[in-house]
Amino acid sequence: AIDAPYRTFEDARTELAAQIMAPQGTDVARVTLVLDENPMPVSAVFALEKPQPSFYFDVTMRINGPTPIHVIAETTDGRIFVSEAMVKTSGQGACAAPPGTDPEEALATLGQMDIQVVEAAPGVAAGKLNSLISRLNRMDIDISHPSHSGMQMDQISLLFIPMRYVETVDVDLDGNGYVEMTGSISLSENPRVGLAVPRRTQSVDVTMTDTDGTTTTAHKTLTGF
């Protein structure tokens, strides 16, 4: 089940979400978000180190123009499941839009991350998927990163800003691998990634690596969750 707006409120920062439940007897191993008309269509890939019976994500993306959206789930028995939605935009050409933050400030805070467990992960509308994320909480990871697409122009020099975006986000729960997200230029500036995590989780460790090789880490203890 895909949760996406009919029309974007802000092309450069649009929240897209999906909820996946594997057929009985198998688990979700890998989920891919594809924005068909974006310059880099394969926009985010979530590889679960330990496959799960269900999975939820939301992520803030650039939507370059009106586009079909596909969420592709691969299960542990090798089957592929696909769901499709359509998103319209205001035509801003978000992948080439100038950065919204001061370049010096962006570099000074690049890689900083904030981890929050904000609420119970959302359920799915009746008739689609039932009890998808019972016993799961939603965790948000806010990443400070300019996410330069390589298509943006410096407004002073009028030169193109070199491409630099969040390449991977590794999430470990209680010291064990959980999921690795591979990003793209479709990630919004200062992207936020939301994931469903088991309520029994006590600690989270996140490692972010960008395309320039910068690596940063963040840790949070979730006592009480």
SULWO-V292778 format. One line per field, one symbol per residue. psi: psi as a letter, one per 40 degrees, with the letter a starting at -180 (. if undefined). burial: I if it has 16 or more other ideal C-beta (glycine too) atoms within 10 Angstrom, else O. A space follows every 50 residues. Layout:
psi->???
burial->???
This chain:
psi->hhhiidhidhdeghhhiihhhiiheiihdhhhhhgdeidgdgdhhhhhdh iidiihiiihihhdihiihhhhhhieeeihhhiiihhiiefefdeeiiie ihddddddeheiihhhhdihiiaiiiechhfdfifiihhhhhhhhefhee eihhedefihhihhihdihhhhhfeihcihhhaaeehihgihhhihiiee hdihhhhhhieeehhiiiihhfhe.
burial->IIOIOOOIOIIIIIIIIIIIIIOOOOIIIIIIIIIOOIOIOOIIIIIIOO IIOIIIIIIIIIIIIOIOIIIIIIIOOOOOOOOOIOIOIOOIOIIOIOIO OOOOOIOOOIIOIOIOIOOOIIIIOOOOOOOIIOOIIIIOIIIIIIIIII IIOOOOOOOOIOOIIIIIIIIIIOOOOIIIIOIIIIIIIIIIIIIIIOOO IOOIIIOIIIIOOOOIOIOIOIOOO
